[in-house]
Amino acid sequence: MSSPDRRAFIAGSAASALAFGAPAVQARGANEKINIGLIGSGNRGRTIATECVKAGHHVVAVADVAKFRHEFIIGELAKVRGAKPEVYDDYRKLLEHKGLDAVIIATPDHHHKEQLVAAMAADKHAYCEKPLSHTIEQGKEMVAAVRKAKKVVQVGNQRHSGEHWVRCKEAINSKDFGDLVWVKVWDCRNWLKRDPFAPPKTFDAEQIRGVNWAAFLGTAKKVAFDPVRYWAWRWYWDYAGGLLTDIGAHQLDIVQWLGGVDAPVSVTANGGTYHFKHWETPDVVHGVWDYGKFVATFAVEFVNGYDGVGATFYGTKQTLHCDADAGGAIKLFDTIDKFVPTMKPKAEWKVENETPLHVRNWLNAVKDNKDPSSPIELGHKVITAAHLANISYRTGKKVVWDAKKEQIVSG
């Protein structure tokens, strides 16, 4: 991105901070290191924590309900030259760690509200992994807690730190694009050969004994230990919202951001559990969001990878097509006439890996005492759209939404 575009991106982030109400605490020095605690050391937690160390900051404490993860995260941090952190079984003990400035919350969705509210009460900044909340009501409570505490909170909608998406927004906002009338987003993967969330062969009796199952369940209904539920919690309603929230947190983010909208007018969703019969949530599901001035469709399934991951924004004059996988291409076409394979794009650029950008955006926001690129309100608005689709799917009804009152009108 050219320097003027980069400055515009930074300015836009600053304007967002003013709009949401930036935290009112003293900014840190430019070279001051942040002491960070990690709550939940699964794959995503490890990724975010190691990025913090790569950026020159300190992960000083880790909390996880599974003992077998403790030594593993210590080893992963050591690979990036991170110091050995203090280890806790209970995140509440971690929040009491002396000198702690901020926390990463990377636990199952149903723990996010309790842990973020506790972090705010403990006067800590936070990075809360997506999806922000387990329910719309929880999201409202989380927004209120963050603004009361006046802390810097980044929600893990990392596409919001992708400067390539800023270029997309500029293209869509231009007169040459015409009116945006339809957005199509999708995420298609084939997990039939290998399910990364299936219990691994290394998950033996000793590791199982080291899992505090009661702590994992938290406020969810009490059930007997189930290794599938422990590893594949995303696909159980007690702990998460399935594909619509897990993947929709990213795809609906770019729909609303690039489309210049905050909330849908109505939502419908259909699908089912067609292959992974142990899932409670659907393994194939399609949603339709009416935003008043355009419609968005989202298709997501993990049984066939043919279509990959992507997004297409249809204007009355131009079309923006995004291969959203890192390293993929984004292309802008004039489409007054029908598209043909030989048509040359008006512009073309690449997709960067957004996670390092998003983590550094949060770290800089903490040091500068400014809202990050994906503040709490934004994370709540994005995941509300996904929650509404799940409500439609589970009730079999079209859901009509009043965004000002944050209430379902019908459905």
C-alpha positions in Angstrom: 0.0 0.0 0.0 1.3 3.4 -0.9 2.2 5.9 1.9 -0.9 8.1 1.3 -3.2 5.0 1.5 -1.4 3.8 4.6 -1.9 7.2 6.2 -5.5 7.1 5.3 -5.9 3.7 6.9 -4.3 4.9 10.1 -6.4 8.0 10.1 -9.5 5.9 9.6 -8.6 3.8 12.6 -8.1 6.9 14.7 -11.5 8.2 13.6 -13.1 4.9 14.6 -11.5 5.3 18.0 -13.0 8.8 18.4 -16.4 7.5 17.3 -16.5 4.6 19.8 -14.9 6.6 22.6 -11.2 5.8 23.2 -10.1 4.5 26.6 -9.3 7.3 29.0 -6.0 6.1 30.6 -2.4 7.3 30.2 -0.7 6.2 27.0 2.5 4.1 27.3 5.9 5.0 26.1 6.8 3.9 22.5 9.4 1.4 23.7 7.5 0.1 26.8 7.0 -3.7 26.8 3.5 -5.1 27.6 3.2 -8.0 30.0 0.5 -10.3 28.6 -1.4 -13.3 30.0 -2.8 -16.0 27.8 -6.2 -17.6 28.8 -6.7 -20.7 26.7 -3.6 -22.1 24.9 -5.1 -24.0 22.0 -4.1 -23.4 18.5 -5.5 -19.9 18.2 -4.2 -18.8 21.6 -0.7 -20.1 20.8 -0.7 -18.2 17.5 -1.7 -14.9 19.0 0.7 -15.3 22.0 3.7 -16.1 19.8 2.9 -13.0 17.6 3.0 -10.9 20.7 6.5 -12.3 21.5 7.7 -11.7 18.0 6.6 -8.1 18.3 8.9 -7.7 21.3 6.5 -8.1 24.2 6.3 -10.6 27.1 3.8 -13.4 27.7 4.3 -13.8 31.4 1.4 -16.0 32.4 -0.7 -18.8 30.9 -3.9 -20.4 32.1 -5.5 -23.5 30.7 -7.9 -26.1 32.2 -5.9 -28.9 30.6 -2.5 -29.7 32.1 -1.1 -31.4 29.0 -1.3 -28.0 27.2 0.9 -26.3 29.8 4.3 -27.7 28.8 3.4 -27.4 25.1 2.7 -23.7 25.2 5.9 -23.1 27.2 7.8 -24.9 24.4 6.0 -22.9 21.6 6.9 -19.6 23.3 10.5 -20.7 23.7 10.7 -21.3 19.9 10.2 -17.6 19.4 12.6 -16.7 22.3 9.9 -16.0 24.8 10.6 -16.3 28.5 9.0 -19.2 30.5 5.6 -18.0 31.7 4.0 -18.7 35.0 1.3 -21.4 34.6 -2.2 -21.4 36.2 -5.1 -23.9 36.1 -7.6 -21.0 36.8 -7.8 -17.8 34.7 -8.9 -15.9 37.8 -5.5 -16.6 39.4 -3.8 -15.4 36.2 -5.7 -12.1 36.5 -4.0 -11.6 39.9 -0.5 -12.1 38.4 1.8 -9.2 39.5 2.6 -6.7 36.8 0.1 -8.1 34.3 -1.0 -5.5 31.7 -3.2 -7.3 29.3 -4.7 -10.7 28.5 -5.5 -12.8 25.4 -8.8 -14.7 25.7 -8.8 -17.7 23.3 -11.1 -20.1 25.1 -14.4 -21.7 23.8 -17.0 -19.1 23.0 -19.2 -19.7 26.0 -16.4 -18.5 28.3 -15.7 -15.2 26.6 -18.2 -13.1 28.4 -17.3 -14.2 31.9 -13.6 -13.9 31.2 -13.7 -10.5 29.4 -15.9 -9.0 32.1 -13.4 -10.4 34.8 -10.5 -8.9 32.8 -12.2 -5.5 32.8 -12.9 -5.7 36.5 -9.2 -6.5 37.0 -8.2 -3.4 35.0 -6.5 -5.4 32.1 -6.5 -4.7 28.4 -7.7 -7.6 26.3 -7.6 -9.3 22.9 -10.8 -11.4 22.7 -10.7 -14.0 20.0 -13.7 -14.2 17.7 -16.6 -15.0 17.8 -16.9 -12.3 20.5 -20.0 -13.7 22.2 -22.1 -16.8 22.6 -25.4 -14.9 22.5 -26.5 -11.4 21.5 -27.3 -10.5 25.1 -23.8 -11.5 26.2 -22.4 -9.2 23.6 -24.4 -6.3 25.0 -23.0 -7.0 28.5 -19.4 -7.2 27.1 -19.7 -3.8 25.3 -21.0 -2.2 28.5 -18.2 -3.8 30.7 -15.4 -2.7 28.3 -16.6 0.9 28.0 -17.1 1.2 31.8 -13.6 -0.1 32.4 -12.1 2.2 29.7 -9.6 -0.4 28.5 -8.3 -1.3 25.1 -10.0 -4.4 23.7 -9.4 -5.9 20.3 -11.9 -8.5 19.0 -10.3 -11.1 16.8 -11.9 -10.1 13.5 -8.5 -10.0 12.0 -9.6 -9.1 8.5 -10.3 -5.6 9.9 -6.5 -5.1 10.0 -6.0 -6.2 6.4 -4.9 -3.2 4.4 -5.8 -5.0 1.2 -9.4 -4.8 2.4 -9.0 -1.0 2.7 -8.2 -0.9 -1.0 -11.3 -3.0 -1.6 -13.4 -0.5 0.3 -12.0 2.4 -1.7 -12.8 0.6 -4.9 -16.4 -0.1 -3.8 -16.9 3.5 -2.6 -15.7 4.9 -6.0 -18.2 6.3 -8.6 -16.7 3.8 -11.1 -18.1 0.9 -9.1 -21.7 2.1 -9.2 -24.1 0.9 -6.5 -23.3 -2.1 -4.5 -26.3 -4.5 -4.9 -25.1 -7.9 -3.9 -22.3 -9.5 -1.8 -21.5 -13.2 -2.0 -19.1 -14.7 0.5 -18.2 -18.3 1.0 -15.9 -20.7 2.9 -15.8 -24.3 1.6 -13.4 -26.9 3.1 -13.2 -30.7 2.9 -12.7 -32.3 6.3 -13.7 -35.8 5.3 -10.1 -37.0 4.9 -8.8 -35.2 8.0 -10.8 -33.5 10.7 -8.4 -31.2 12.6 -10.7 -31.0 15.5 -11.1 -34.8 16.0 -9.4 -36.1 19.2 -5.8 -36.9 18.3 -4.3 -40.3 18.9 -2.0 -38.8 21.5 -5.0 -37.8 23.6 -4.4 -40.7 26.1 -5.7 -41.5 29.6 -3.0 -39.4 31.3 -3.9 -36.3 29.3 -7.6 -36.9 29.9 -7.0 -37.1 33.7 -5.4 -33.7 33.4 -8.5 -32.0 31.9 -10.6 -30.1 34.4 -13.9 -31.0 32.7 -16.0 -29.0 35.2 -14.0 -25.9 34.4 -14.3 -26.5 30.7 -18.1 -26.8 31.0 -18.3 -23.6 33.1 -21.9 -22.4 32.9 -22.9 -24.9 30.2 -25.1 -27.8 31.2 -23.4 -30.6 33.0 -22.6 -33.7 30.9 -20.2 -36.6 31.3 -16.7 -36.1 29.8 -16.6 -36.5 26.1 -13.3 -36.2 24.1 -15.2 -35.2 21.0 -17.0 -32.4 22.8 -13.6 -31.3 24.3 -11.8 -31.1 20.9 -14.7 -30.2 18.6 -16.6 -27.8 20.9 -17.3 -25.4 18.0 -20.0 -27.7 16.7 -22.0 -28.0 19.9 -24.7 -25.4 20.8 -23.7 -25.4 24.5 -20.3 -23.9 23.7 -20.5 -22.2 20.3 -22.6 -21.3 17.3 -21.0 -23.5 14.6 -20.0 -22.4 11.2 -22.2 -19.4 11.0 -20.5 -17.7 14.0 -17.0 -19.3 13.7 -16.5 -18.4 10.0 -19.2 -15.7 9.8 -17.1 -13.6 12.2 -14.7 -13.0 9.3 -17.0 -13.1 6.2 -19.7 -10.9 7.7 -17.1 -8.5 8.9 -16.0 -7.7 5.4 -19.6 -7.7 4.2 -20.6 -5.0 6.7 -17.3 -3.0 6.6 -16.9 -2.8 2.9 -20.7 -2.5 2.4 -20.8 0.5 4.8 -23.5 -1.0 7.0 -23.8 -2.0 10.7 -26.7 -4.4 10.8 -29.1 -6.3 8.6 -32.8 -5.6 8.3 -33.7 -9.3 8.2 -32.0 -12.7 8.0 -32.8 -16.2 6.9 -30.7 -19.4 7.0 -31.1 -23.0 5.9 -28.9 -26.1 6.0 -28.3 -29.2 8.0 -25.9 -31.8 9.4 -25.4 -34.0 6.3 -22.1 -35.7 6.9 -20.6 -35.1 10.4 -23.4 -36.7 12.3 -21.7 -36.0 15.7 -22.1 -32.2 15.0 -25.1 -30.5 16.6 -24.6 -27.4 14.4 -24.9 -27.7 10.6 -22.0 -28.8 8.5 -23.6 -27.2 5.4 -25.5 -23.9 5.9 -26.5 -20.9 3.7 -27.6 -17.5 5.0 -29.2 -14.4 3.4 -28.9 -11.0 5.0 -31.0 -8.1 3.7 -29.1 -4.9 4.5 -31.7 -2.6 3.0 -29.5 -1.3 0.2 -28.0 -4.6 -0.8 -28.3 -8.3 0.0 -25.5 -10.6 1.2 -25.4 -14.3 0.8 -23.0 -16.6 2.8 -22.4 -20.2 2.0 -20.3 -22.3 4.4 -19.6 -26.0 4.5 -16.8 -28.3 5.6 -17.6 -31.3 3.4 -16.3 -30.2 0.0 -13.4 -27.9 -0.7 -14.0 -27.1 -4.4 -14.9 -23.4 -4.0 -12.3 -22.6 -1.4 -12.7 -19.3 0.5 -13.7 -16.0 -1.2 -15.9 -13.0 -1.6 -17.5 -11.2 -4.6 -18.9 -7.7 -4.4 -21.3 -6.8 -7.2 -21.8 -3.2 -8.3 -23.9 -1.9 -11.1 -20.8 -1.0 -13.0 -17.9 -3.1 -11.6 -17.3 -6.3 -9.7 -14.7 -7.0 -7.1 -13.7 -10.6 -6.7 -11.6 -11.8 -3.8 -9.7 -15.0 -3.3 -9.6 -14.5 0.5 -7.0 -17.2 1.2 -3.7 -15.6 2.3 -1.6 -15.0 -0.8 -4.7 -15.1 -3.0 -5.6 -12.4 -5.5 -8.2 -9.6 -5.4 -9.3 -8.4 -8.8 -11.5 -5.5 -9.9 -13.4 -5.8 -13.2 -15.6 -3.6 -15.3 -18.7 -5.7 -15.8 -21.2 -3.6 -17.7 -20.9 -6.4 -20.2 -20.8 -10.1 -19.3 -17.6 -11.4 -17.7 -15.4 -13.6 -19.9 -12.2 -15.5 -18.8 -10.0 -13.3 -21.1 -11.2 -10.1 -19.5 -8.3 -8.2 -17.9 -8.9 -6.7 -14.4 -8.8 -2.9 -13.9 -6.7 -3.5 -10.8 -5.3 -6.4 -8.9 -3.5 -6.9 -5.6 -2.7 -9.6 -3.0 -4.1 -10.8 0.3 -1.7 -10.6 3.3 -1.8 -12.8 6.4 -4.0 -10.6 8.6 -3.2 -12.2 12.0 0.2 -10.6 12.6 -1.2 -7.2 11.4 -4.2 -7.6 13.8 -2.0 -8.5 16.8 0.4 -5.6 16.2 -2.5 -3.3 15.8 -3.8 -4.3 19.2 -0.3 -3.9 20.8 0.1 -0.5 19.3 -3.4 0.5 20.5 -2.6 -0.5 24.0 0.7 1.5 24.0 -1.1 4.5 22.4 -4.3 4.2 24.4 -6.5 4.2 21.3 -9.2 1.8 20.1 -7.8 -0.9 17.8 -9.1 -1.7 14.3 -11.8 -4.1 15.6 -13.1 -2.5 18.9 -15.7 -4.1 21.1 -18.7 -2.5 19.3 -17.6 -3.7 15.9 -17.1 -7.2 17.1 -20.5 -7.2 18.7 -22.3 -5.9 15.6 -20.6 -8.4 13.3 -21.4 -11.4 15.5 -24.9 -10.2 16.1 -25.6 -10.7 12.4 -24.3 -14.3 12.7 -26.3 -15.0 15.8 -29.5 -13.8 14.0 -28.8 -16.3 11.2 -28.5 -19.1 13.8 -31.8 -18.1 15.3 -33.4 -18.3 11.9 -31.8 -21.7 11.3 -32.9 -23.1 14.6 -36.5 -21.7 14.5 -37.1 -22.2 10.8 -38.3 -18.6 10.5 -37.2 -15.3 8.9 -35.8 -13.0 11.6 -36.5 -9.3 11.3 -34.1 -7.1 13.3 -34.4 -3.6 14.9 -30.8 -2.5 15.1 -31.5 0.7 17.1 -33.3 -1.2 19.8 -31.2 -4.3 19.3 -34.3 -6.4 19.3 -35.9 -9.1 17.1 -39.1 -7.7 15.7 -40.4 -11.0 14.4 -39.2 -14.5 13.8 
